[in-house]
Amino acid sequence: MRKARALTENQLVKLEKQLIKDQDSLIFNDVYDEEFNLKDEERSDEIDQANASVSNAQRLRFRNRETFYKKKIGQALKRFEEKRFGMCEECEEPIGYKRLSARPTADLCILCKEESEREEDASIFGSQSKSFGKKLDSAAAQA
Ligand SMILES: [Zn+2]
């Protein structure tokens, strides 16, 4: 198995900058979100309630994702402080620059990540196996 190389000083600086930039752009989104809320309140009775609740749900989902991402960035920056950035949380091998430049919040190496995704897939498949089976049945009936 080919191991990723540990990050160089230059690469570390680059990734830390990228994380801080990402963090700043999320703060901007918060302001944007508040503007959205104001506009909602300004609207009058002709507002389509169904549409409003859909966009609220979308906004909530977006905000949840953002909050999650913000947390990930905070954790990544903390790993910088603790000099653990770029190391897999699971096996403590280097994560590798290529993976980190695409996803600077990554805290697992690709092997451990794939492993954890396989486990997730397995549990999703387990909980959905009933409807999945039905889909397979109807596909077979159409064939
Ligand atoms: Zn690992």
Residues whose N, C-alpha, C, O or C-beta is under 5 A from the ligand:
A	BS01	ZN	C88 E90 C91 E92 L108 C109 C112
